[in-house]
């Protein structure tokens, strides 16, 4: 009899333990949950850009001759009007002297022709000589004047050629490579320029927008015309090749007049100040252009799962049952995804512990203790 009572006690104890274990397993686990809200946000899109100076001017000789002097070094800074090169000018000085002498001879011929006219005029009036002689003298005078005009033109041309022997910087900027050195024969027909001068006190960053991006570009910014829209675009940043952000912000100042038929894109220009000369023509980088979204749906990246190139959240439905829900992301704003589809304002999603959840389980929602740890509900970056 005692053994039967002991057996019943053991069975009751085992049953009680089993019920406690079942209750423990079946009890919903506490999970932090947040509610999705609409908020303004900013997406920053990066576009690969090529950088050019405001003007990159090739320096070429206008006359042929031997390079007598090189006044600048490669990479040096020059001012507009500063002398860069000197071509031997002796042949051109002789041409100038010859043209000057030809003009003097032409002027003397005009004087002689006028004297002949003055001499023949009274003789013709008194019918001492035939009138045709006076006409011939007047014709000679006109020829002399024409020769003088041509001589003046030759003299001016000789002066210009002489001036061309001194080559000056057309703009302020930095000198490029100088392939030809002192003593080299230079000519206007040379394939290579003497050098280049890059005016980089402002730099242009050229990048391309696809057709879809350009449509979004036009629809996002206020203004009746493209010029108006350009004024309303917020400042843009320049990300350099080492992924650092350039110190100064720039503005979008130009959109090309047509799409490239081969690439299906349109060229856009951003202008950045460069008073310190930190950037040069030929640099590369990325233009970072902000895009504002009103009433965007923001989901913290920490509240998502990446599975086979897709992004999921655990949405909390009726009876606190969780469902694995795919979302469509159109960009990032700080630590948040900006979502196009999959969730809407008012939906609840699991914030932490996603790795321990499974489809269809029941949870015990817990409000996030420190709401500041999720940066949703305000603009970022």
Secondary structure, DSSP 8 states (H G I E B T S, - for coil): -HHHHHHHHHHHHHHHHHHHHHHHHHS-EEEEEEE--EEEEEEEEEEEEEEEEEEEEEE--SS-EEEEEE---TT-EE-TT-EEEEE--HHHHHHHHHHHHHHHHHHHHHHHHHHHHHHHHHHHHTTSS-HHHHHHHHHHHHHHHHHHHHHHHHHHHHHHHHHTTEEE-SSSEEE----S-TT-EE-TT-SS-SEEEEEEEEEEEEEEEEHHHHHHHHHHS--SSHHHHHHHS--BEEEETTS-B-SS-EEEEEE-SS--TTT-EEEEEEEEE-TT----TT-EEEEEEEEEEEEEEEEEGGG-EEETTEEEEEEE-GGGBEEEEEEEEEEEETTEEEEEES--TT-EEE-S-GGG--TT-BEEEEE-S-GGGS--SS---
